Amino acid sequence: MQANDHRPAAPLRGWGRSAVAAVGLVSVVAGGLTYAATSAGAADLPETFLGDTTTWTYSDDNTDPAAGNADRLTWTRAGFDDSGWKHATGPFGAKNGSPTPDLGSGFPVTTVLDHYVDPTASTKVAIPTYHLRTTFDLTADQLADITSLRGDVTFDDAVQVFVNGTKVAGFVDERVEAVPDAQKNLTYAGASAGNPVNQKFSVPADVLEPGVNTLAIGLYNDRASSSDVYLDLASLVPVEVPEEEPTTTVTDLVLGIGANQAERNLAWYSDQDTEQVAQIAPAGEVVNGVFPDDAVSVAATGGPSSSGEFYRHATFTGLEENTAYSYRVGTEGAAGAEGAWSAVSTFRTQAFDGDFNFLFFGDPQLGSSGNVPRDTEGWVDTLDVATAAYPDAEMLFSAGDQVESASSEAQYDAFLSTDHLRQIPFVATNGNHDVGNKAYRQHFNTPNLDETAGPGSGSSSGGDYWFVYNDVLFLNLNSNSRDYASHERFVRETVAEHGDEAKWKVVSFHHSIYSVGPHATDSDVIDRRNTWPTLFSELGIDLVLQGHDHSYARSYLIRNGEKADPAEEAGADILTPGPGGVLYVTANSASGSKYYSANAAGSWWLSAFNQENVRNYTAVEVADDAISVRTIRSEAKDADRPVNSVVDQVTIAKPVDPNTQKLQVVVPQGAPGEFVWSIDGANTLVDLGTAEAAGDHYAADGSINPIRVTDTRRGGPQWSLSAQVGDFTSGDQSFSGKYLGWTPDVIEAGGGSVAGAKIATGFDGGPGLSQSATLGRAGAGHTTGSALFGADLDLKIPVDVTDGTYRATLTLTALS
């Protein structure tokens, strides 16, 4: 989908986001309608019970506050004697023992904590755990008016939060829970994940008391050599009792690959621990967001997430080929009542056999640059460019490292912000930046997961998984684990059971073993390179997809860890592997968040490599007798290397029967073409003037600013341009946008374009332009070219509308 503001602007390409535009200014002279409003008085509650001015008592002397007491949580309750502790306000922090610690922009330190057990020792050891306490008052009336308190905490490396002796939150604290109680108050925990992490938590009302309440925090360093520690409890906000039952809010919805073409896996987060479902129906049966009575609902599974929310997984099965589906997730309402649902998303299946293509992306790693919005912009732009160039792509395949910090929900929110991840199945890979937390496992619902192969830990995600898609067996390995025996068992068993179903076998994992970047000489990479190639050659793997080194590389065909054919030329376009020959491809960054230099350019395995410090994506086209791998720029390097120009391409061909002949021709890359549109005219406001009395209504008319559409894409894919108007408003007065109608017109014809149908004003009945209506379109196979569209506007306003100057917004949307 593509949309634009109703003002002259640089045209957008590919799939983008809807935007809005001012479209109407109309004055109405009438009287007789009055409006009054009242508001209820606010509850007698503070904005927050804690903040920057709150005084804390704290211990940073490497002692266990419960030493000698069988109750290890005695220090978290009222009555504990903390008179010998220090007193100060937050935020608290330490870095390398500095008296003026600098933890980066956005992480100020008011009170410096002692960092080391012995700051004079030659080998300094970080204090494992800090203990902090404070209190806040809550009246009985206030307690009756709230359901909970909502906390906001920023920390490094792990925290546990207690109120009146009850644990209400724990973040990255799996290592704390894994040790005996006697060690929990003085242990290392967490994961080294870069900058401090922000999380939200809830304090249920049933753990609160009228009067004085005690809040206690255990703050943990992750290891003895930890360089910094940080804590800022910014707020503790009352959540009032709602007038109605709370509804479930759904976030982070991802459409994932299923076990085969007829399945799709879903994952999402919610703020309520409620029974939830995923609901699906053919797209043509979902009208204005209303699902038919026979829509299929699938119960979700899940549990608490690492971020204090709740994750849910569900699977759609039995899908039909070449079918568009609409779906949503959430809670079903009681009989006759609407539930609490996510927005409706749509995907389409394609043919369940034959040729297909998918898109492969190197480490997005949002947040790696230190600028999450910029990384997100690059990531989304690459997806826009790639899916516009390959509109029939059937998978979005990641090389891993979706985010910089495994526990950062802000980075996951950014990564998952694009609707492409709700429209095209996503294939996740577990990278080294994803492994320090369970969030990867919670955010991505992967098929046929074997958590005993390449296992994780109590605080990290793990496991290998597989799926079969259009006669290709895909095996995805968790290369963070070097439990080679479990990996080998998984690969051998999967190939033995499903290899006969596949014409091709593709392996993917994060840590490239044949790359051009600095990781090529890492000891753990060398270890994998000495272990896996022989297994892959023996089992007939055709292609291995990798990431990790933020640069592009393509190997020679490799058999048993050696160049399969000494005569293979560098950069060959077509390869015909013999037995055991495997091609290894390493993807460059898809977001531009980080690039590595080609430090290992002299490595024997490199057939082709590239590092231009511009974003890439890789299109993989699969046929019965060949796989083509084409790596493409999603960002222009210069005039000679524009967006969608090819970095490198190679085709793996099946051996040819000696009694047959194959014909081949290479079609040179042509201009990819583009679909763009823009609004003519310098004024974004369409002034309909002063409406005139016309019997039982007021009437006004005018014309939209003309809109030019240009489509030069090869193949002439169909497109349409539509619009929808919101309510007309003037201060606190309004009237429905349904009273606006229009008559579209082609001002300048071209590119097979035709105007949409006339939409009558809804004054005499009907929705008018309050529902989306087509301004212009072109069918599939149309000629290339440009057209200019206009539309005459017809507005009829009921006579009981209060006089005033009213404006409305027309939202324009392009679909292709």
C-alpha positions in Angstrom: 0.0 0.0 0.0 1.2 3.5 -0.8 -0.2 6.8 0.2 0.8 10.5 0.1 -0.1 13.8 1.7 -2.3 16.0 -0.4 0.5 18.4 -1.2 3.3 18.5 -3.8 5.9 16.0 -2.5 8.6 13.6 -3.7 6.7 10.6 -4.9 6.8 7.5 -2.8 7.8 4.1 -4.3 6.6 0.6 -3.6 4.6 -0.2 -0.5 4.4 2.5 2.2 2.0 3.9 4.8 -1.2 5.7 4.5 -1.0 9.4 5.0 -3.7 12.1 5.3 -4.4 15.3 3.6 -6.5 18.4 4.1 -9.2 18.3 1.4 -12.1 20.5 2.4 -12.8 24.0 3.7 -16.5 24.9 3.8 -18.4 27.6 5.7 -22.0 27.0 6.8 -24.3 29.7 7.9 -27.1 28.3 10.0 -28.3 28.3 13.6 -30.4 26.4 16.2 -27.9 23.7 17.2 -26.1 24.1 20.6 -23.6 21.9 22.3 -22.5 21.5 25.9 -20.1 19.2 27.6 -19.2 18.3 31.2 -16.4 16.3 32.6 -16.1 14.2 35.7 -13.8 15.2 38.4 -10.4 13.4 38.5 -9.8 10.9 41.2 -7.6 12.1 44.1 -4.6 10.3 42.9 -1.0 11.6 42.2 0.5 11.3 38.8 3.1 9.1 40.3 3.9 7.8 43.7 7.7 7.7 43.1 10.0 9.8 40.9 13.4 11.6 40.7 12.9 13.3 44.1 12.2 10.1 45.9 14.8 9.3 48.6 16.1 5.7 48.7 18.2 3.8 51.2 20.7 1.6 49.6 23.5 -0.9 50.2 26.5 -1.1 47.8 29.0 -2.8 50.1 28.9 -6.4 48.8 26.9 -7.7 51.7 23.7 -9.9 51.9 21.1 -7.9 53.8 19.4 -11.2 54.9 22.7 -12.8 56.2 21.9 -15.0 59.1 18.1 -14.9 58.4 16.3 -17.9 57.0 14.0 -15.5 55.1 16.1 -14.2 52.3 13.4 -11.5 51.5 13.4 -10.0 55.0 15.0 -6.8 53.6 12.1 -6.3 51.2 9.5 -5.8 54.0 8.5 -3.1 56.4 10.4 -3.3 59.7 13.7 -4.1 58.3 16.5 -2.0 59.9 18.2 -0.1 57.0 19.4 2.8 59.3 23.0 1.9 58.5 22.4 2.2 54.7 23.2 5.2 52.6 20.5 7.7 51.6 20.2 9.3 48.1 18.0 10.0 45.1 18.2 8.3 41.8 19.1 7.6 39.1 21.9 5.3 40.4 24.9 4.1 38.4 28.5 3.2 38.1 31.0 2.7 35.2 34.5 1.4 35.6 34.7 2.9 39.1 34.6 6.5 37.7 33.5 9.3 40.1 31.6 10.8 37.1 30.2 7.7 35.3 29.0 8.3 31.7 26.7 5.6 30.6 25.6 7.4 27.4 23.0 9.9 26.3 19.7 9.4 28.1 21.1 7.6 31.1 22.1 10.3 33.7 23.5 9.4 37.1 22.6 11.3 40.2 24.0 9.0 42.7 27.3 7.1 42.0 27.4 3.5 43.3 30.5 1.8 44.5 31.5 -0.4 41.6 34.1 -2.8 42.9 34.4 -5.1 45.9 37.9 -3.8 46.4 38.7 -0.7 44.2 42.4 -0.9 45.1 42.8 -4.5 43.9 44.9 -5.1 40.8 42.2 -7.3 39.4 38.9 -5.5 40.1 35.8 -7.5 40.8 32.4 -5.9 40.3 30.0 -6.0 43.2 27.4 -8.6 42.2 24.2 -7.2 43.7 22.9 -3.9 45.1 19.9 -3.5 47.4 17.7 -0.4 47.4 14.6 0.4 49.5 12.0 3.2 49.7 8.4 3.7 50.8 5.3 5.4 49.6 2.0 6.2 51.2 -1.4 5.1 49.9 -4.7 5.9 51.5 -7.6 3.5 51.7 -9.6 5.6 49.3 -6.8 5.7 46.8 -6.3 1.9 47.1 -10.1 1.4 46.4 -9.8 3.6 43.2 -7.0 1.7 41.6 -6.4 -1.8 40.0 -2.6 -1.6 40.1 0.4 0.7 39.9 2.4 0.8 36.6 6.1 1.0 37.1 8.8 2.3 34.6 12.3 1.0 35.3 15.5 1.4 33.3 18.3 -1.0 34.4 21.6 -2.7 33.5 22.1 -5.7 33.9 19.2 -7.3 35.8 16.6 -6.4 38.4 14.1 -7.9 40.8 11.3 -5.6 42.2 9.4 -6.3 45.4 6.5 -4.5 47.1 5.7 -5.4 50.7 7.8 -8.5 50.4 6.1 -9.8 47.2 8.1 -10.1 44.0 6.2 -8.1 41.3 8.7 -8.0 38.5 11.9 -9.7 37.4 13.9 -8.8 34.3 16.7 -10.9 32.9 16.8 -12.5 36.3 16.7 -16.2 35.3 20.2 -16.7 36.8 18.9 -15.4 40.2 16.1 -17.9 40.2 18.4 -20.7 39.3 20.7 -20.5 42.4 19.7 -21.5 45.9 17.9 -19.0 48.1 21.0 -18.5 50.2 22.8 -17.1 47.2 20.0 -15.0 45.6 20.8 -11.8 47.4 24.4 -11.7 46.3 24.9 -13.2 42.8 25.6 -12.2 39.3 22.7 -12.1 36.8 21.6 -10.6 33.5 23.2 -10.4 30.2 25.7 -7.9 28.7 23.4 -6.2 26.2 24.9 -2.7 25.6 22.9 0.3 26.9 20.5 0.1 29.9 17.1 -1.4 29.0 13.7 0.1 29.8 10.8 -2.1 31.0 7.4 -1.6 32.4 5.9 -3.6 35.3 2.7 -3.8 37.2 2.1 -3.8 41.0 -1.3 -5.5 41.6 -3.6 -3.8 44.1 -3.8 -7.0 46.2 -0.2 -6.6 47.2 -0.7 -3.0 48.3 -1.7 -1.8 51.8 -3.4 1.3 53.1 -0.7 3.4 54.7 3.0 2.9 54.2 4.2 0.5 51.5 7.7 -0.7 51.0 9.3 -1.0 47.6 12.7 -2.9 47.3 14.9 -3.6 44.4 17.7 -6.0 43.8 20.1 -4.7 41.1 22.5 -7.2 39.6 25.8 -7.0 37.6 26.0 -9.7 35.0 29.6 -10.8 35.7 32.7 -10.0 37.8 34.2 -8.0 35.0 31.0 -5.9 34.3 31.9 -2.4 33.2 28.7 -0.7 34.4 25.5 -0.9 36.3 22.4 1.4 36.3 19.0 1.8 37.9 16.3 4.5 37.3 12.8 3.9 38.6 11.3 6.8 36.9 7.6 6.5 37.9 5.0 4.4 39.7 1.7 5.5 38.2 -1.7 4.6 39.5 -4.0 2.7 37.2 -7.6 3.6 38.0 -10.5 1.1 38.1 -12.1 1.3 34.7 -15.7 1.9 34.2 -15.8 -1.2 32.0 -13.8 -4.4 31.9 -10.3 -3.8 30.6 -9.7 -4.8 27.0 -6.8 -6.6 25.6 -4.2 -4.6 23.6 -2.4 -6.6 21.0 1.1 -5.7 19.8 4.1 -7.1 17.9 1.9 -9.4 15.7 4.1 -11.4 13.3 3.0 -13.8 10.5 5.5 -16.6 10.5 6.2 -19.5 8.2 4.4 -22.7 8.9 5.5 -26.3 8.6 4.4 -26.3 5.0 2.7 -24.1 2.3 -0.7 -24.8 3.9 0.2 -23.4 7.3 1.0 -20.1 8.8 2.4 -19.5 12.4 1.4 -16.4 14.3 3.0 -14.8 17.4 2.0 -11.6 19.3 2.2 -9.9 22.6 -0.7 -8.6 24.8 -1.0 -6.6 28.0 -3.6 -9.0 29.5 -3.2 -12.7 30.5 -6.5 -13.7 28.9 -7.6 -16.6 26.7 -7.0 -15.4 23.1 -7.5 -16.7 19.6 -6.4 -16.1 16.0 -9.3 -15.8 13.6 -9.2 -16.3 9.9 -11.6 -16.1 6.9 -11.2 -15.7 3.1 -10.5 -12.1 2.5 -13.5 -11.7 0.2 -15.9 -12.7 3.1 -14.5 -10.0 5.5 -16.5 -6.8 4.8 -15.6 -3.5 6.5 -13.6 -5.5 9.1 -16.6 -7.8 10.0 -15.8 -11.5 9.9 -18.4 -14.0 8.8 -20.1 -16.3 11.3 -18.2 -19.3 10.0 -14.8 -17.7 10.4 -12.3 -20.1 12.0 -10.9 -19.3 15.4 -7.7 -21.1 16.7 -6.9 -21.1 20.4 -3.6 -19.5 21.2 -1.0 -20.8 23.7 1.7 -18.8 25.5 2.6 -17.3 28.9 4.4 -14.4 30.5 7.0 -12.7 28.4 10.4 -11.6 29.5 9.2 -8.0 29.3 6.4 -8.4 31.8 3.7 -8.8 29.1 2.2 -12.0 27.7 3.1 -13.8 24.5 0.7 -15.8 22.4 1.3 -18.4 19.6 -1.2 -19.9 17.2 -1.1 -21.8 13.8 -3.5 -21.6 10.9 -3.7 -25.0 9.1 -5.5 -26.3 6.0 -5.0 -23.2 3.9 -6.0 -23.3 0.2 -3.5 -22.4 -2.5 -3.9 -19.1 -4.5 -6.2 -17.6 -1.8 -6.2 -14.3 0.0 -7.0 -14.5 3.7 -7.9 -11.9 6.3 -7.0 -12.5 9.9 -7.0 -10.9 13.4 -6.0 -11.9 16.9 -7.4 -11.1 20.3 -10.3 -12.1 22.6 -13.7 -13.2 21.5 -16.6 -11.4 23.0 -19.5 -13.1 24.8 -22.5 -14.2 22.8 -23.7 -11.3 20.7 -20.8 -9.0 21.8 -17.7 -7.9 19.8 -14.4 -9.0 21.2 -11.1 -7.0 21.7 -9.2 -7.5 18.4 -6.1 -6.5 16.7 -6.4 -4.6 13.4 -7.3 -6.9 10.4 -4.3 -8.1 8.3 -4.3 -9.9 5.0 -2.0 -12.4 3.4 -2.3 -14.6 0.3 -1.1 -18.1 -0.4 0.3 -19.0 -3.9 0.7 -22.2 -5.8 1.7 -25.1 -3.6 4.1 -26.5 -6.2 6.3 -25.2 -9.0 8.6 -22.2 -9.1 8.7 -19.6 -6.4 10.9 -16.9 -4.9 11.8 -15.6 -1.5 13.8 -12.7 -0.1 16.8 -13.1 2.2 18.0 -10.3 4.5 21.3 -9.9 6.4 21.4 -8.7 10.0 18.9 -5.9 10.5 20.2 -5.5 14.1 18.1 -2.4 14.9 19.8 -0.3 17.5 23.4 -1.3 16.5 24.1 2.2 15.2 22.9 3.8 18.4 20.0 5.4 16.4 17.0 3.1 16.4 14.8 5.4 14.3 17.4 5.6 11.6 18.0 1.8 11.6 14.3 1.3 11.4 14.0 3.6 8.5 16.7 1.6 6.6 15.1 -1.7 7.5 11.6 -0.7 6.4 12.9 0.9 3.2 14.8 -2.3 2.2 11.5 -4.2 2.7 9.6 -1.7 0.7 12.2 -1.8 -2.2 12.5 -5.6 -2.1 8.8 -6.4 -2.0 8.0 -3.8 -4.7 10.6 -5.4 -7.0 9.5 -9.0 -6.1 5.7 -8.6 -5.4 5.2 -12.4 -5.4 7.9 -13.1 -2.8 6.6 -15.9 -0.6 8.9 -15.5 2.4 10.9 -12.8 4.2 14.0 -14.8 5.5 16.3 -13.3 8.1 19.9 -14.2 8.7 19.5 -13.4 12.4 20.3 -10.5 14.8 16.9 -8.9 14.4 17.8 -6.4 17.2 21.0 -5.2 18.9 19.9 -6.0 22.5 17.9 -9.2 23.0 16.0 -7.8 26.0 15.1 -4.4 24.3 11.3 -4.4 23.5 11.8 -0.9 22.0 14.1 -2.4 19.4 11.7 -5.3 18.8 8.8 -2.8 18.5 10.8 -1.0 15.8 11.7 -4.2 14.0 8.1 -5.4 13.9 6.6 -2.0 13.0 6.3 -2.8 9.3 3.1 -4.4 8.0 5.2 -6.5 5.6 5.8 -8.8 8.6 2.0 -9.3 8.9 1.5 -9.9 5.1 4.4 -12.1 4.0 5.6 -15.1 6.1 8.7 -14.3 8.2 11.5 -16.8 8.7 13.4 -16.0 11.8 17.0 -17.0 12.6 18.6 -16.9 16.1 21.6 -14.6 16.0 24.2 -13.8 18.7 22.4 -10.5 19.5 19.1 -12.4 19.9 20.3 -15.1 22.3 20.7 -13.2 25.6 17.0 -13.4 26.5 13.9 -15.5 25.9 12.2 -12.7 23.8 13.3 -14.2 20.5 11.5 -17.5 21.3 8.5 -15.5 22.4 8.3 -13.1 19.5 8.7 -15.8 16.8 6.6 -18.9 16.5 8.9 -21.3 14.5 7.6 -24.6 13.1 8.8 -28.1 14.1 11.1 -26.6 16.8 13.4 -29.1 18.5 14.7 -27.3 21.6 17.0 -30.2 22.4 19.0 -29.5 19.2 21.2 -26.4 19.5 19.6 -25.9 22.9 19.3 -22.5 24.7 19.5 -22.0 28.5 17.3 -20.8 31.3 17.9 -17.2 30.1 18.4 -17.6 26.4 16.4 -18.9 23.4 17.6 -22.0 21.5 16.6 -24.8 19.3 16.8 -25.9 15.6 13.7 -26.1 13.3 12.7 -27.2 9.8 9.9 -26.8 7.3 9.1 -27.9 3.7 8.0 -25.3 1.2 7.2 -26.1 -2.4 9.5 -29.1 -2.5 12.4 -27.4 -0.7 13.5 -28.7 2.7 14.7 -25.8 4.9 16.7 -26.5 8.1 17.4 -23.6 10.4 20.1 -24.1 13.0 20.8 -22.1 16.2 24.5 -21.5 15.6 24.8 -19.8 19.0 25.0 -23.3 20.4 28.1 -25.4 19.5 26.5 -28.6 20.8 27.5 -30.2 17.5 26.2 -33.6 18.5 22.7 -32.3 18.9 22.9 -30.3 15.7 24.1 -33.4 13.7 21.4 -35.6 15.2 18.7 -33.0 14.1 20.1 -32.6 10.6 20.5 -36.3 10.0 17.1 -37.2 11.3 15.3 -34.4 9.4 17.0 -35.2 6.1 16.3 -38.9 6.6 12.6 -38.3 7.3 11.9 -35.5 4.8 14.8 -35.3 2.3 12.8 -37.5 -0.1 10.0 -34.9 -0.2 12.4 -32.2 -1.4 14.1 -31.4 -4.7 16.4 -29.0 -2.9 17.8 -28.8 0.6 18.7 -25.4 2.1 20.4 -24.9 5.5 20.5 -21.5 7.3 22.2 -20.2 10.4 23.6 -17.0 11.7 27.4 -17.3 12.1 28.8 -17.4 8.6 31.6 -19.9 8.2 32.7 -18.6 4.8 32.6 -14.8 5.0 34.8 -11.9 4.1 34.6 -9.8 7.3 36.5 -9.8 10.5 34.5 -12.7 12.1 36.0 -15.1 9.5 39.0 -15.5 11.8 37.1 -15.8 15.1 37.9 -19.0 17.0 34.2 -20.0 17.3 33.7 -19.5 13.6 36.8 -21.5 12.8 35.4 -24.2 15.1 32.1 -24.3 13.1 34.1 -24.2 9.8 36.0 -27.3 10.9 32.9 -29.2 11.8 29.8 -28.6 9.6 30.9 -28.6 5.9 31.6 -32.4 5.9 28.1 -33.1 7.3 26.5 -30.8 4.8 28.4 -32.4 1.9 27.5 -35.9 3.0 23.8 -35.1 3.3 23.5 -33.4 0.0 22.8 -29.8 1.1 22.6 -27.5 -1.9 22.7 -24.0 -0.4 23.6 -22.5 3.0 22.4 -19.0 3.9 24.3 -17.0 6.6 24.8 -13.6 8.2 26.8 -12.2 11.1 29.7 -10.5 9.2 27.7 -7.5 7.7 29.3 -7.8 4.3 28.4 -9.8 1.2 30.3 -13.0 0.3 29.7 -16.0 -2.0 31.8 -19.1 -1.8 33.1 -21.4 -4.4 31.3 -24.8 -4.4 32.7 -26.5 -1.3 32.9 -30.2 -0.6 34.0 -31.5 2.7 35.6 -28.2 3.7 37.6 -27.8 0.5 37.1 -26.2 -2.9 35.1 -28.9 -4.8 36.5 -28.0 -8.3 39.9 -26.4 -8.4 39.1 -25.2 -11.9 36.0 -23.2 -10.8 36.5 -19.6 -11.8 35.9 -16.7 -9.4 32.5 -15.1 -9.9 31.1 -17.8 -12.2 27.4 -17.1 -13.1 26.3 -20.7 -13.4 27.4 -23.6 -11.2 26.6 -27.3 -11.7 27.6 -29.0 -8.4 28.9 -32.5 -8.3 28.2 -34.8 -5.4 28.7 -33.0 -2.1 29.2 -29.5 -3.6 27.6 -26.8 -1.5 27.2 -23.1 -2.1 27.6 -20.8 0.9 26.1 -17.2 0.8 26.6 -14.5 3.4 24.3 -11.5 3.3 25.2 -7.9 4.0 23.2 -5.6 6.3 19.6 -5.0 5.3 19.1 -2.0 7.6 22.5 -0.2 7.3 22.9 -0.3 11.1 26.4 -1.7 10.9 28.9 -2.7 8.2 32.2 -4.6 8.5 35.2 -4.2 6.3 36.4 -7.0 3.9 39.2 -8.0 6.2 39.4 -11.6 4.9 39.4 -10.7 1.2 42.3 -13.2 0.5 40.5 -16.2 1.9 40.6 -19.3 -0.4 36.8 -19.9 -0.3 35.8 -16.5 -1.8 34.4 -16.6 -5.3 32.8 -13.2 -5.0 32.5 -10.5 -2.3 31.4 -6.9 -1.9 31.4 -4.2 0.7 30.1 -0.7 -0.4 28.5 0.2 2.9 25.0 0.4 1.3 22.0 -1.8 2.2 21.4 -5.1 0.3 18.8 -7.8 0.0 19.0 -11.1 -1.7 16.3 -12.6 -4.0 16.3 -16.4 -4.2 14.4 -17.9 -7.2 13.7 -21.6 -7.0 12.8 -23.8 -9.9 12.8 -27.6 -10.4 16.2 -27.6 -12.0 17.9 -24.4 -10.7 18.2 -22.0 -7.8 19.2 -18.4 -8.7 20.7 -16.2 -5.9 20.7 -12.5 -6.8 22.0 -9.9 -4.3 20.7 -6.4 -4.9 21.2 -2.9 -3.6 18.2 -1.5 -1.7 20.2 1.7 -1.4 22.0 3.5 -4.2 25.7 3.7 -4.0 26.1 6.2 -6.9 24.6 6.9 -10.3 26.1 3.8 -11.8 24.9 1.6 -8.9 21.3 2.7 -8.2 18.6 1.1 -6.1 17.7 -2.4 -7.4 21.0 -2.8 -9.2 22.7 -6.2 -8.9 25.7 -6.7 -6.6 26.2 -10.4 -7.6 24.2 -13.3 -9.0 24.7 -17.0 -9.4 22.6 -20.0 -10.5 23.0 -23.5 -9.1 21.9 -25.9 -11.8 21.0 -29.5 -11.5 23.2 -31.8 -13.5 21.8 -32.4 -17.0 20.9 -35.8 -18.4 23.5 -36.6 -21.1 20.7 -37.6 -23.5 19.0 -34.1 -23.3 20.0 -30.6 -24.0 19.2 -27.5 -22.0 18.9 -24.0 -23.5 19.7 -20.9 -21.6 19.7 -17.2 -22.3 20.6 -14.4 -19.9 18.3 -11.4 -20.1 20.3 -8.3 -19.1 19.0 -6.2 -16.3 16.7 -3.5 -17.5 15.3 -0.5 -15.7 13.2 -1.9 -12.9 10.5 0.7 -13.5 8.5 2.4 -10.8 5.0 3.2 -9.7 4.7 6.8 -8.4 2.1 9.4 -7.8 1.9 12.9 -6.7 -0.5 15.8 -6.2 -0.5 18.8 -8.6 -0.8 22.3 -7.2 0.9 24.2 -4.4 -2.1 24.5 -2.1 -3.0 21.4 -0.2 -6.4 22.9 0.8 -9.5 22.6 -1.5 -11.8 25.5 -0.6 -15.4 24.7 -1.3 -16.5 28.3 -0.4 -19.6 29.2 1.5 -22.4 26.6 1.2 -25.7 28.0 -0.2 -29.2 27.2 1.1 -30.9 24.7 -1.2 -34.2 23.8 0.5 -33.7 21.0 2.9 -29.8 21.2 2.8 -26.9 23.4 2.2 -24.9 22.8 -1.0 -21.2 23.4 -1.9 -19.0 22.0 -4.7 -15.5 22.2 -6.0 -12.7 19.9 -7.4 -9.7 18.1 -5.9 -6.2 19.1 -6.9 -5.4 16.8 -9.8 -3.3 13.7 -9.1 -0.8 12.3 -11.5 0.0 8.5 -11.6 2.9 7.1 -13.5 3.6 3.4 -13.8 6.7 2.2 -15.8 7.0 -1.2 -14.2 7.5 -4.2 -16.4 4.6 -6.5 -16.8 2.0 -3.8 -16.0 0.8 -5.1 -12.6 -2.7 -3.8 -11.7 -3.1 -0.8 -9.4 -5.8 1.4 -8.0 -5.9 4.7 -6.3 -8.7 5.3 -3.8 -9.8 7.8 -1.2 -11.9 8.1 2.0 -13.0 11.2 3.9 -13.3 11.7 7.6 -15.8 13.8 9.4 -16.0 17.5 8.8 -15.2 19.4 12.0 -15.3 22.9 13.4 -14.1 23.2 17.0 -16.2 20.7 18.9 -18.9 20.6 16.1 -18.9 18.0 13.3 -20.9 16.4 10.6 -20.4 13.1 8.8 -18.1 12.8 5.7 -20.8 10.7 4.1 -22.4 13.9 2.8 -19.5 14.4 0.4 -19.7 12.7 -3.0 -17.6 12.9 -6.1 -17.3 12.2 -9.9 -13.8 11.0 -10.9 -12.5 11.9 -14.3 -9.3 11.2 -16.4 -8.0 14.6 -17.3 -5.0 13.2 -19.3 -5.2 9.5 -20.4 -2.3 7.1 -20.4 -1.0 3.8 -19.2 -4.4 2.1 -19.5 -5.9 4.2 -16.7 -9.6 4.5 -16.2 -11.6 6.6 -13.8 -13.5 5.2 -10.8 -17.3 5.2 -10.6 -19.3 8.3 -9.4 -20.1 8.2 -5.7 -23.3 10.1 -4.8 -23.5 12.2 -1.6 -25.0 10.3 1.3 -27.5 13.0 2.0 -30.2 11.0 0.3 -28.8 7.7 1.7 -25.6 5.7 1.3 -22.1 6.1 2.7 -20.8 8.8 0.3 -17.0 9.1 0.6 -17.0 8.0 4.2 -16.2 4.6 2.8 -13.2 4.1 0.5 -13.9 4.8 -3.2 -11.8 4.4 -6.3 -10.5 7.5 -8.0 -8.7 5.6 -10.8 -7.2 2.3 -11.7 -5.4 0.2 -14.3 -5.8 -3.6 -14.9 -3.1 -6.2 -15.1 -1.0 -6.1 -18.3 -1.7 -2.4 -18.9 0.8 -0.3 -21.0 3.3 1.8 -19.2 2.6 5.5 -19.1 1.2 8.4 -17.0 -2.3 9.7 -16.4 -3.8 12.7 -14.6 -6.9 12.3 -12.5 -9.4 14.8 -11.1 -12.8 14.7 -9.4 -15.7 17.1 -9.0 -16.9 17.3 -5.4 -20.5 17.5 -4.4 -21.4 18.3 -0.7 -24.9 18.4 0.7 -25.1 19.4 4.4 -28.2 19.0 6.6 -29.8 22.3 7.6 -29.5 21.5 11.3 -25.7 21.6 11.3 -24.4 24.5 13.4 -22.8 27.4 11.5 -19.0 27.5 11.3 -16.0 26.8 9.1 -15.6 23.1 8.7 -12.6 21.0 7.5 -12.2 17.4 6.7 -9.3 15.2 5.7 -9.2 13.0 2.6 -6.9 10.0 2.9 -5.5 8.7 -0.5 -4.2 5.2 -0.8 -2.6 3.4 -3.7 -2.7 -0.4 -3.9 -0.6 -2.5 -6.3 
